Amino acid sequence: MTPAINLLKKLKTQFNIHQYQHDPKQTHYGQEAVDKLDPSLNVTASQIFKTLIVNLNGNNKTLAVCVLPVNEHLDLKKVAQRLNCKKIDLADANLAQKVTGYLVGGISPLGQKQQLFTLIDSSANQHKTMFISGGRRGLEIEIAPQDLADILQAQLTDITIKHN
């Protein structure tokens, strides 16, 4: 079990676990989940969410979590507005691993070493359930978006770049 799964069990939250064989050569973790999750689930890339760690105003000690679909890109300007910051940058991979306790490609928004303020892209509300990392590569948690937001005390808001 991972800290993310242990937290959900402790809170008695309804969720499902889905596993697939992670290819160690793979570096496109979100697309790998899209390709390898059981086809009978009929999961699309817009339903599988990645977890990114950002630093605020160039300060590696002031961090936040952004959860967005794997097929979308984070809009740093929108995130800065939502967090009342002048500047947002993606955190370095080593820093993200250090503060979350998870490896890149397996970072879950749940059960991190320290709970950071979290933004979840509002597109999550278009789905009955969403898929997030379970805390290691090849492990996905299926959970209702509102349950995830409630547990994390997260804000559901638009944080992705819109394509015309």
Backbone as JSON Lines, residues from 0, in Angstrom:
{"i":0,"aa":"M","n":[0.83,-1.19,0.0],"ca":[0.0,0.0,0.0],"c":[0.87,1.25,0.0]}
{"i":1,"aa":"T","n":[0.33,2.3,-0.57],"ca":[1.03,3.59,-0.6],"c":[0.37,4.54,0.4]}
{"i":2,"aa":"P","n":[1.02,5.63,0.76],"ca":[0.39,6.61,1.65],"c":[-0.95,7.11,1.11]}
{"i":3,"aa":"A","n":[-1.07,7.25,-0.22],"ca":[-2.32,7.72,-0.82],"c":[-3.46,6.73,-0.54]}
{"i":4,"aa":"I","n":[-3.2,5.46,-0.77],"ca":[-4.22,4.44,-0.55],"c":[-4.53,4.3,0.93]}
{"i":5,"aa":"N","n":[-3.5,4.34,1.76],"ca":[-3.73,4.26,3.21],"c":[-4.61,5.4,3.7]}
{"i":6,"aa":"L","n":[-4.41,6.6,3.16],"ca":[-5.22,7.75,3.55],"c":[-6.69,7.53,3.17]}
{"i":7,"aa":"L","n":[-6.93,7.07,1.95],"ca":[-8.31,6.85,1.51],"c":[-8.99,5.77,2.34]}
{"i":8,"aa":"K","n":[-8.26,4.73,2.69],"ca":[-8.84,3.67,3.54],"c":[-9.16,4.21,4.92]}
{"i":9,"aa":"K","n":[-8.25,5.0,5.47],"ca":[-8.45,5.58,6.79],"c":[-9.69,6.47,6.81]}
{"i":10,"aa":"L","n":[-9.89,7.23,5.73],"ca":[-11.04,8.14,5.64],"c":[-12.32,7.45,5.18]}
{"i":11,"aa":"K","n":[-12.2,6.15,4.85],"ca":[-13.34,5.36,4.37],"c":[-13.98,5.98,3.12]}
{"i":12,"aa":"T","n":[-13.12,6.47,2.24],"ca":[-13.56,7.08,0.99],"c":[-13.74,5.99,-0.06]}
{"i":13,"aa":"Q","n":[-14.76,6.12,-0.88],"ca":[-14.97,5.15,-1.95],"c":[-13.97,5.41,-3.08]}
{"i":14,"aa":"F","n":[-13.25,4.37,-3.48],"ca":[-12.27,4.48,-4.56],"c":[-11.99,3.09,-5.11]}
{"i":15,"aa":"N","n":[-11.39,3.06,-6.29],"ca":[-10.96,1.81,-6.91],"c":[-9.49,1.94,-7.27]}
{"i":16,"aa":"I","n":[-8.79,0.82,-7.22],"ca":[-7.38,0.77,-7.6],"c":[-7.27,0.07,-8.94]}
{"i":17,"aa":"H","n":[-6.47,0.64,-9.83],"ca":[-6.21,0.04,-11.14],"c":[-4.7,-0.01,-11.33]}
{"i":18,"aa":"Q","n":[-4.2,-1.17,-11.73],"ca":[-2.76,-1.34,-11.92],"c":[-2.46,-1.75,-13.35]}
{"i":19,"aa":"Y","n":[-1.28,-1.41,-13.78],"ca":[-0.77,-1.87,-15.07],"c":[0.74,-2.02,-14.94]}
{"i":20,"aa":"Q","n":[1.33,-2.76,-15.85],"ca":[2.77,-2.99,-15.83],"c":[3.5,-1.77,-16.39]}
{"i":21,"aa":"H","n":[4.19,-1.05,-15.51],"ca":[4.93,0.14,-15.94],"c":[6.2,-0.29,-16.68]}
{"i":22,"aa":"D","n":[6.46,0.35,-17.8],"ca":[7.68,0.14,-18.56],"c":[8.74,1.11,-18.04]}
{"i":23,"aa":"P","n":[9.83,0.62,-17.44],"ca":[10.85,1.51,-16.87],"c":[11.48,2.46,-17.89]}
{"i":24,"aa":"K","n":[11.38,2.15,-19.17],"ca":[11.93,3.04,-20.21],"c":[10.97,4.19,-20.53]}
{"i":25,"aa":"Q","n":[9.74,4.07,-20.08],"ca":[8.7,5.05,-20.4],"c":[8.88,6.32,-19.56]}
{"i":26,"aa":"T","n":[8.82,7.48,-20.2],"ca":[8.9,8.75,-19.47],"c":[7.64,9.59,-19.65]}
{"i":27,"aa":"H","n":[6.73,9.15,-20.51],"ca":[5.44,9.83,-20.7],"c":[4.41,9.06,-19.88]}
{"i":28,"aa":"Y","n":[4.44,9.3,-18.57],"ca":[3.68,8.49,-17.63],"c":[2.18,8.58,-17.83]}
{"i":29,"aa":"G","n":[1.67,9.77,-18.11],"ca":[0.24,9.93,-18.32],"c":[-0.25,9.17,-19.53]}
{"i":30,"aa":"Q","n":[0.48,9.29,-20.64],"ca":[0.09,8.58,-21.85],"c":[0.21,7.07,-21.65]}
{"i":31,"aa":"E","n":[1.18,6.65,-20.86],"ca":[1.31,5.23,-20.57],"c":[0.07,4.72,-19.84]}
{"i":32,"aa":"A","n":[-0.44,5.5,-18.9],"ca":[-1.66,5.11,-18.19],"c":[-2.84,5.03,-19.16]}
{"i":33,"aa":"V","n":[-2.95,6.0,-20.05],"ca":[-4.02,5.98,-21.06],"c":[-3.94,4.7,-21.88]}
{"i":34,"aa":"D","n":[-2.73,4.36,-22.31],"ca":[-2.53,3.2,-23.18],"c":[-2.69,1.87,-22.47]}
{"i":35,"aa":"K","n":[-2.35,1.81,-21.18],"ca":[-2.26,0.51,-20.52],"c":[-3.4,0.19,-19.55]}
{"i":36,"aa":"L","n":[-4.21,1.16,-19.17],"ca":[-5.33,0.83,-18.29],"c":[-6.29,-0.09,-19.03]}
{"i":37,"aa":"D","n":[-6.97,-0.93,-18.3],"ca":[-7.89,-1.91,-18.87],"c":[-8.85,-1.24,-19.85]}
{"i":38,"aa":"P","n":[-8.85,-1.68,-21.12],"ca":[-9.73,-1.07,-22.13],"c":[-11.21,-1.12,-21.77]}
{"i":39,"aa":"S","n":[-11.61,-2.09,-20.97],"ca":[-13.03,-2.19,-20.6],"c":[-13.48,-1.01,-19.72]}
{"i":40,"aa":"L","n":[-12.52,-0.26,-19.17],"ca":[-12.87,0.91,-18.36],"c":[-13.31,2.09,-19.22]}
{"i":41,"aa":"N","n":[-12.97,2.06,-20.52],"ca":[-13.31,3.15,-21.45],"c":[-12.83,4.5,-20.93]}
{"i":42,"aa":"V","n":[-11.6,4.55,-20.46],"ca":[-11.03,5.77,-19.9],"c":[-10.36,6.57,-21.01]}
{"i":43,"aa":"T","n":[-10.62,7.87,-21.02],"ca":[-9.97,8.77,-21.98],"c":[-8.88,9.57,-21.27]}
{"i":44,"aa":"A","n":[-8.02,10.18,-22.05],"ca":[-6.93,10.99,-21.48],"c":[-7.47,12.14,-20.63]}
{"i":45,"aa":"S","n":[-8.64,12.64,-20.96],"ca":[-9.21,13.76,-20.2],"c":[-9.69,13.34,-18.81]}
{"i":46,"aa":"Q","n":[-9.74,12.04,-18.56],"ca":[-10.19,11.51,-17.28],"c":[-9.02,11.1,-16.38]}
{"i":47,"aa":"I","n":[-7.82,11.02,-16.95],"ca":[-6.62,10.66,-16.2],"c":[-5.87,11.96,-15.9]}
{"i":48,"aa":"F","n":[-5.59,12.18,-14.63],"ca":[-5.01,13.44,-14.18],"c":[-3.59,13.27,-13.68]}
{"i":49,"aa":"K","n":[-2.76,14.26,-14.0],"ca":[-1.38,14.29,-13.52],"c":[-1.28,15.28,-12.38]}
{"i":50,"aa":"T","n":[-0.27,15.1,-11.56],"ca":[-0.04,15.96,-10.41],"c":[1.28,16.69,-10.62]}
{"i":51,"aa":"L","n":[1.22,18.01,-10.66],"ca":[2.42,18.83,-10.83],"c":[2.63,19.69,-9.59]}
{"i":52,"aa":"I","n":[3.88,19.87,-9.23],"ca":[4.23,20.73,-8.11],"c":[4.79,22.03,-8.68]}
{"i":53,"aa":"V","n":[4.31,23.15,-8.17],"ca":[4.77,24.46,-8.64],"c":[5.34,25.25,-7.47]}
{"i":54,"aa":"N","n":[6.29,26.14,-7.8],"ca":[6.76,27.06,-6.76],"c":[6.21,28.45,-7.05]}
{"i":55,"aa":"L","n":[5.97,29.18,-5.99],"ca":[5.34,30.49,-6.08],"c":[6.4,31.58,-5.96]}
{"i":56,"aa":"N","n":[6.37,32.51,-6.9],"ca":[7.27,33.66,-6.88],"c":[8.74,33.26,-6.8]}
{"i":57,"aa":"G","n":[9.1,32.13,-7.44],"ca":[10.49,31.7,-7.48],"c":[11.03,31.17,-6.16]}
{"i":58,"aa":"N","n":[10.15,30.91,-5.21],"ca":[10.57,30.45,-3.88],"c":[10.34,28.95,-3.76]}
{"i":59,"aa":"N","n":[11.42,28.18,-3.64],"ca":[11.3,26.72,-3.54],"c":[10.73,26.26,-2.2]}
{"i":60,"aa":"K","n":[10.51,27.18,-1.29],"ca":[9.91,26.81,-0.01],"c":[8.41,27.1,0.01]}
{"i":61,"aa":"T","n":[7.92,27.79,-1.0],"ca":[6.49,28.08,-1.11],"c":[5.97,27.35,-2.33]}
{"i":62,"aa":"L","n":[5.27,26.24,-2.08],"ca":[4.86,25.34,-3.15],"c":[3.36,25.12,-3.14]}
{"i":63,"aa":"A","n":[2.85,24.65,-4.26],"ca":[1.44,24.27,-4.38],"c":[1.36,23.08,-5.33]}
{"i":64,"aa":"V","n":[0.21,22.43,-5.33],"ca":[-0.04,21.26,-6.17],"c":[-1.1,21.62,-7.2]}
{"i":65,"aa":"C","n":[-0.87,21.19,-8.44],"ca":[-1.85,21.37,-9.51],"c":[-2.18,19.99,-10.1]}
{"i":66,"aa":"V","n":[-3.47,19.7,-10.2],"ca":[-3.93,18.41,-10.72],"c":[-4.73,18.7,-11.98]}
{"i":67,"aa":"L","n":[-4.29,18.14,-13.11],"ca":[-4.91,18.45,-14.4],"c":[-4.84,17.24,-15.32]}
{"i":68,"aa":"P","n":[-5.7,17.21,-16.35],"ca":[-5.69,16.07,-17.27],"c":[-4.33,15.88,-17.93]}
{"i":69,"aa":"V","n":[-3.96,14.61,-18.15],"ca":[-2.65,14.32,-18.73],"c":[-2.51,14.85,-20.15]}
{"i":70,"aa":"N","n":[-3.61,15.09,-20.83],"ca":[-3.55,15.58,-22.21],"c":[-3.62,17.1,-22.3]}
{"i":71,"aa":"E","n":[-3.5,17.78,-21.17],"ca":[-3.56,19.24,-21.14],"c":[-2.25,19.81,-20.61]}
{"i":72,"aa":"H","n":[-2.08,21.12,-20.81],"ca":[-0.91,21.83,-20.31],"c":[-1.34,22.84,-19.26]}
{"i":73,"aa":"L","n":[-0.52,22.97,-18.24],"ca":[-0.79,23.9,-17.16],"c":[-0.62,25.34,-17.65]}
{"i":74,"aa":"D","n":[-1.6,26.17,-17.34],"ca":[-1.54,27.6,-17.67],"c":[-0.96,28.32,-16.45]}
{"i":75,"aa":"L","n":[0.32,28.63,-16.5],"ca":[1.0,29.23,-15.36],"c":[0.41,30.58,-14.97]}
{"i":76,"aa":"K","n":[-0.07,31.34,-15.95],"ca":[-0.69,32.64,-15.65],"c":[-1.98,32.46,-14.86]}
{"i":77,"aa":"K","n":[-2.8,31.48,-15.25],"ca":[-4.04,31.23,-14.51],"c":[-3.74,30.78,-13.09]}
{"i":78,"aa":"V","n":[-2.75,29.91,-12.95],"ca":[-2.38,29.43,-11.61],"c":[-1.89,30.6,-10.76]}
{"i":79,"aa":"A","n":[-1.07,31.47,-11.33],"ca":[-0.59,32.64,-10.59],"c":[-1.76,33.51,-10.12]}
{"i":80,"aa":"Q","n":[-2.75,33.71,-11.0],"ca":[-3.93,34.49,-10.62],"c":[-4.68,33.81,-9.48]}
{"i":81,"aa":"R","n":[-4.89,32.5,-9.59],"ca":[-5.65,31.77,-8.57],"c":[-4.95,31.81,-7.21]}
{"i":82,"aa":"L","n":[-3.61,31.85,-7.25],"ca":[-2.83,31.82,-6.01],"c":[-2.34,33.2,-5.59]}
{"i":83,"aa":"N","n":[-2.8,34.24,-6.29],"ca":[-2.41,35.62,-5.98],"c":[-0.89,35.79,-5.94]}
{"i":84,"aa":"C","n":[-0.24,35.29,-6.98],"ca":[1.22,35.38,-7.1],"c":[1.58,36.13,-8.37]}
{"i":85,"aa":"K","n":[2.79,36.65,-8.39],"ca":[3.27,37.29,-9.61],"c":[3.79,36.27,-10.6]}
{"i":86,"aa":"K","n":[4.39,35.19,-10.08],"ca":[5.06,34.24,-10.95],"c":[4.93,32.83,-10.4]}
{"i":87,"aa":"I","n":[4.7,31.89,-11.31],"ca":[4.63,30.46,-10.97],"c":[5.58,29.72,-11.89]}
{"i":88,"aa":"D","n":[6.33,28.78,-11.33],"ca":[7.2,27.92,-12.13],"c":[6.98,26.48,-11.71]}
{"i":89,"aa":"L","n":[7.22,25.54,-12.62],"ca":[7.2,24.14,-12.25],"c":[8.37,23.87,-11.32]}
{"i":90,"aa":"A","n":[8.13,23.13,-10.27],"ca":[9.21,22.78,-9.34],"c":[10.14,21.77,-10.01]}
{"i":91,"aa":"D","n":[11.38,21.82,-9.65],"ca":[12.38,20.86,-10.1],"c":[11.94,19.45,-9.67]}
{"i":92,"aa":"A","n":[12.23,18.45,-10.49],"ca":[11.81,17.07,-10.21],"c":[12.33,16.58,-8.86]}
{"i":93,"aa":"N","n":[13.58,16.89,-8.54],"ca":[14.14,16.44,-7.26],"c":[13.41,17.08,-6.08]}
{"i":94,"aa":"L","n":[13.06,18.35,-6.21],"ca":[12.31,19.03,-5.16],"c":[10.92,18.43,-5.03]}
{"i":95,"aa":"A","n":[10.26,18.18,-6.16],"ca":[8.92,17.58,-6.14],"c":[8.95,16.23,-5.43]}
{"i":96,"aa":"Q","n":[9.96,15.44,-5.72],"ca":[10.08,14.12,-5.08],"c":[10.34,14.26,-3.58]}
{"i":97,"aa":"K","n":[11.17,15.23,-3.22],"ca":[11.52,15.44,-1.81],"c":[10.31,15.86,-0.98]}
{"i":98,"aa":"V","n":[9.54,16.82,-1.48],"ca":[8.42,17.34,-0.68],"c":[7.2,16.42,-0.68]}
{"i":99,"aa":"T","n":[7.05,15.6,-1.74],"ca":[5.88,14.72,-1.79],"c":[6.15,13.33,-1.24]}
{"i":100,"aa":"G","n":[7.4,12.88,-1.35],"ca":[7.72,11.52,-0.94],"c":[7.46,10.51,-2.05]}
{"i":101,"aa":"Y","n":[7.11,10.98,-3.23],"ca":[6.82,10.11,-4.36],"c":[7.8,10.38,-5.51]}
{"i":102,"aa":"L","n":[8.04,9.36,-6.33],"ca":[8.85,9.52,-7.54],"c":[8.05,10.22,-8.62]}
{"i":103,"aa":"V","n":[8.72,11.02,-9.44],"ca":[8.07,11.63,-10.6],"c":[7.46,10.51,-11.44]}
{"i":104,"aa":"G","n":[6.26,10.73,-11.91],"ca":[5.53,9.69,-12.65],"c":[4.63,8.89,-11.73]}
{"i":105,"aa":"G","n":[4.81,9.08,-10.44],"ca":[3.98,8.4,-9.45],"c":[3.55,9.34,-8.34]}
{"i":106,"aa":"I","n":[3.66,10.64,-8.59],"ca":[3.28,11.62,-7.56],"c":[1.76,11.68,-7.46]}
{"i":107,"aa":"S","n":[1.27,11.36,-6.3],"ca":[-0.16,11.44,-6.02],"c":[-0.45,12.74,-5.28]}
{"i":108,"aa":"P","n":[-1.62,13.33,-5.5],"ca":[-1.97,14.51,-4.7],"c":[-2.31,14.12,-3.25]}
{"i":109,"aa":"L","n":[-2.53,12.83,-3.03],"ca":[-2.91,12.32,-1.71],"c":[-1.7,11.75,-0.97]}
{"i":110,"aa":"G","n":[-1.68,11.9,0.34],"ca":[-0.67,11.25,1.16],"c":[0.73,11.79,0.99]}
{"i":111,"aa":"Q","n":[0.85,13.03,0.59],"ca":[2.17,13.63,0.44],"c":[2.78,13.9,1.81]}
{"i":112,"aa":"K","n":[4.1,14.02,1.86],"ca":[4.79,14.27,3.13],"c":[4.22,15.49,3.84]}
{"i":113,"aa":"Q","n":[3.97,16.55,3.09],"ca":[3.33,17.74,3.65],"c":[2.19,18.13,2.71]}
{"i":114,"aa":"Q","n":[1.03,18.4,3.3],"ca":[-0.11,18.77,2.47],"c":[0.06,20.21,2.0]}
{"i":115,"aa":"L","n":[0.1,20.37,0.69],"ca":[0.25,21.68,0.07],"c":[-1.1,22.15,-0.46]}
{"i":116,"aa":"F","n":[-1.25,23.46,-0.6],"ca":[-2.48,23.98,-1.2],"c":[-2.62,23.38,-2.59]}
{"i":117,"aa":"T","n":[-3.83,22.95,-2.93],"ca":[-4.04,22.21,-4.18],"c":[-5.12,22.84,-5.04]}
{"i":118,"aa":"L","n":[-4.83,22.93,-6.33],"ca":[-5.79,23.33,-7.35],"c":[-6.06,22.11,-8.23]}
{"i":119,"aa":"I","n":[-7.33,21.83,-8.47],"ca":[-7.73,20.75,-9.38],"c":[-8.44,21.39,-10.55]}
{"i":120,"aa":"D","n":[-8.05,21.01,-11.77],"ca":[-8.7,21.6,-12.93],"c":[-10.19,21.27,-12.91]}
{"i":121,"aa":"S","n":[-11.01,22.29,-13.17],"ca":[-12.47,22.15,-13.1],"c":[-13.02,21.15,-14.11]}
{"i":122,"aa":"S","n":[-12.24,20.77,-15.12],"ca":[-12.72,19.76,-16.07],"c":[-12.97,18.42,-15.38]}
{"i":123,"aa":"A","n":[-12.42,18.23,-14.19],"ca":[-12.67,17.0,-13.44],"c":[-14.16,16.8,-13.2]}
{"i":124,"aa":"N","n":[-14.89,17.91,-13.04],"ca":[-16.33,17.83,-12.78],"c":[-17.13,17.28,-13.95]}
{"i":125,"aa":"Q","n":[-16.52,17.16,-15.12],"ca":[-17.21,16.59,-16.28],"c":[-17.29,15.07,-16.19]}
{"i":126,"aa":"H","n":[-16.62,14.49,-15.21],"ca":[-16.55,13.03,-15.09],"c":[-17.12,12.58,-13.75]}
{"i":127,"aa":"K","n":[-17.76,11.43,-13.77],"ca":[-18.25,10.83,-12.53],"c":[-17.07,10.45,-11.64]}
{"i":128,"aa":"T","n":[-16.03,9.9,-12.28],"ca":[-14.8,9.58,-11.56],"c":[-13.61,10.06,-12.38]}
{"i":129,"aa":"M","n":[-12.51,10.27,-11.68],"ca":[-11.25,10.66,-12.32],"c":[-10.18,9.69,-11.84]}
{"i":130,"aa":"F","n":[-9.08,9.64,-12.56],"ca":[-7.98,8.76,-12.21],"c":[-6.77,9.62,-11.85]}
{"i":131,"aa":"I","n":[-6.17,9.32,-10.7],"ca":[-4.96,10.01,-10.25],"c":[-3.93,8.96,-9.89]}
{"i":132,"aa":"S","n":[-2.68,9.36,-9.8],"ca":[-1.65,8.4,-9.41],"c":[-1.92,7.89,-8.01]}
{"i":133,"aa":"G","n":[-1.67,6.61,-7.85],"ca":[-1.82,5.98,-6.54],"c":[-0.57,6.06,-5.69]}
{"i":134,"aa":"G","n":[0.46,6.7,-6.21],"ca":[1.68,6.85,-5.42],"c":[2.86,6.08,-5.96]}
{"i":135,"aa":"R","n":[2.66,5.41,-7.06],"ca":[3.79,4.79,-7.76],"c":[3.41,4.59,-9.22]}
{"i":136,"aa":"R","n":[4.41,4.47,-10.05],"ca":[4.18,4.29,-11.48],"c":[3.46,2.96,-11.7]}
{"i":137,"aa":"G","n":[2.41,3.01,-12.53],"ca":[1.64,1.81,-12.8],"c":[0.49,1.58,-11.84]}
{"i":138,"aa":"L","n":[0.21,2.54,-10.98],"ca":[-0.86,2.41,-10.0],"c":[-1.74,3.65,-10.06]}
{"i":139,"aa":"E","n":[-3.0,3.46,-10.4],"ca":[-3.95,4.57,-10.52],"c":[-5.09,4.39,-9.53]}
{"i":140,"aa":"I","n":[-5.55,5.5,-8.98],"ca":[-6.72,5.52,-8.09],"c":[-7.86,6.17,-8.85]}
{"i":141,"aa":"E","n":[-9.0,5.51,-8.86],"ca":[-10.22,6.07,-9.44],"c":[-11.06,6.62,-8.29]}
{"i":142,"aa":"I","n":[-11.42,7.89,-8.37],"ca":[-12.11,8.56,-7.27],"c":[-13.04,9.62,-7.83]}
{"i":143,"aa":"A","n":[-14.1,9.92,-7.11],"ca":[-15.0,11.01,-7.51],"c":[-14.27,12.34,-7.33]}
{"i":144,"aa":"P","n":[-14.38,13.25,-8.3],"ca":[-13.68,14.54,-8.2],"c":[-13.99,15.31,-6.92]}
{"i":145,"aa":"Q","n":[-15.25,15.33,-6.52],"ca":[-15.59,16.1,-5.32],"c":[-15.0,15.47,-4.07]}
{"i":146,"aa":"D","n":[-14.93,14.13,-4.04],"ca":[-14.29,13.46,-2.89],"c":[-12.82,13.87,-2.79]}
{"i":147,"aa":"L","n":[-12.12,13.88,-3.93],"ca":[-10.72,14.29,-3.93],"c":[-10.59,15.74,-3.45]}
{"i":148,"aa":"A","n":[-11.42,16.62,-3.99],"ca":[-11.37,18.03,-3.6],"c":[-11.64,18.21,-2.1]}
{"i":149,"aa":"D","n":[-12.6,17.46,-1.59],"ca":[-12.93,17.57,-0.16],"c":[-11.77,17.11,0.72]}
{"i":150,"aa":"I","n":[-11.18,15.98,0.38],"ca":[-10.07,15.44,1.17],"c":[-8.9,16.42,1.19]}
{"i":151,"aa":"L","n":[-8.6,16.99,0.04],"ca":[-7.44,17.89,-0.08],"c":[-7.77,19.34,0.27]}
{"i":152,"aa":"Q","n":[-9.04,19.62,0.54],"ca":[-9.5,21.01,0.72],"c":[-9.02,21.83,-0.47]}
{"i":153,"aa":"A","n":[-9.19,21.25,-1.65],"ca":[-8.68,21.83,-2.89],"c":[-9.72,22.73,-3.54]}
{"i":154,"aa":"Q","n":[-9.22,23.59,-4.38],"ca":[-10.07,24.47,-5.18],"c":[-10.19,23.87,-6.58]}
{"i":155,"aa":"L","n":[-11.42,23.68,-7.04],"ca":[-11.68,23.24,-8.42],"c":[-11.82,24.48,-9.27]}
{"i":156,"aa":"T","n":[-10.9,24.66,-10.21],"ca":[-10.87,25.87,-11.02],"c":[-10.15,25.6,-12.34]}
{"i":157,"aa":"D","n":[-10.34,26.47,-13.29],"ca":[-9.71,26.32,-14.61],"c":[-8.22,26.67,-14.51]}
{"i":158,"aa":"I","n":[-7.35,25.68,-14.78],"ca":[-5.91,25.92,-14.71],"c":[-5.17,25.43,-15.96]}
{"i":159,"aa":"T","n":[-5.91,25.13,-17.03],"ca":[-5.25,24.62,-18.24],"c":[-5.29,25.65,-19.36]}
{"i":160,"aa":"I","n":[-4.37,25.47,-20.3],"ca":[-4.33,26.31,-21.5],"c":[-5.47,25.87,-22.4]}
{"i":161,"aa":"K","n":[-6.27,26.81,-22.84],"ca":[-7.39,26.49,-23.72],"c":[-6.93,26.57,-25.17]}
{"i":162,"aa":"H","n":[-7.31,25.56,-25.94],"ca":[-6.94,25.5,-27.35],"c":[-8.09,26.05,-28.19]}
{"i":163,"aa":"N","n":[-7.78,26.88,-29.15],"ca":[-8.82,27.47,-30.01],"c":[-9.16,26.56,-31.17]}
